[in-house]
Amino acid sequence: MKALTAVIPLVLLIACNPEPETALAEDEAANTQSNGTASFKLANREIREETLQMLGDADIEYWIGDDGAINYNLADGEAIDRIGNDVILTYIRRN
């Protein structure tokens, strides 16, 4: 009976997971490779505003897409990662 109790949630999880949209992921990867840009979204307003401020202070080129995503050149990826980590850690310390 214990095995059945463990198997039922596992079966439900597997059955309820949608199949990944591989075509969409492949198109996005191809688009990223072809134009040398990437993007990310930040839902938290405070983190987003501070990130944008720090990107500007560091003279990193970025632009806001139609979907609200922050777009950037892949060459600036490491600097953006460092800024993102700093902003998030600062936010965590404050709260």
N, C-alpha and C positions, 0 to 999 in steps of 0.2 A: 504494500500500500504506500510506503514511503517513496519508493521508486516512482510510482505512478504520480504522486504529488509533485515530485521534482521534474518529471518529464512534461507534464501538462503546461507549466509556464514556459518551458523551453520551446515547445512546439508552437505555442501562441506567439512567442517573440519572433521565431523564424518565419511563421506564416504572415505576420503583420508587417514585417519589414518590407518596404517597397524595393524593387530592383533599382540599382543605381542607374542614373541616366548617363551611360558611358559616351553616347554621341555628344551630349552637351559638354561633358568634361573634356573630351578630345578637341572639340571646337574651341573651347576657351583656352586650352593649352596651346593649340596651334596659333590662336590669335595673340596670345602673350608672347610666344616665341617670335612671331613675325614682326611685331611692332616694338618689341623691347620695353613694354610697359606692363604694369600690374596694378591691382587695386585692392582695397580692403574697405570694410564698413565698420563704423563704431556706433553702437546704439546708445551708449552713455554720453549725454550731452556734455558733461564736465570733462570727461576724458577726451572727447572729440575736440572741444575748443582748445584745451591745453596742447593736444597733439598738433593741431593746426598752427598754433602760436609758435611752438618749438620748431616745426618744419620751416616756418618763415624766418625765425631767428637764425637757423642753420643754413639759410639760403638754399634749401632743397626745393627743386621745382616740383610742384604738385598742382592738380586741378580737380575740381569736383565734377563728377559725372552726372548725367541726367538722373540716375538712380540714387544719387546721394553718396556714392562711393568716392573715396579719396584715391585718385589715380596718381601714379608716379612712374619714373623711369627705373628700370631694373638695376641700373648702375648705382642707384642710391639705396638699394635694398638693405644693406648692412647698417647704414646710418639710420634708416627708418626703423629698423628692428631695435636698435639701441634707444632711440627716442621713445618708441612704444613701450619698451620695458621700463624706462625711467618714469614715464607718465603713469603707468599702471602701478608701479611700486609706490610712487608718491601718493597716488589716490588711496591705495590700501593703507598706508601709514596714517593718512588723515582720518580715515573712517575706521 
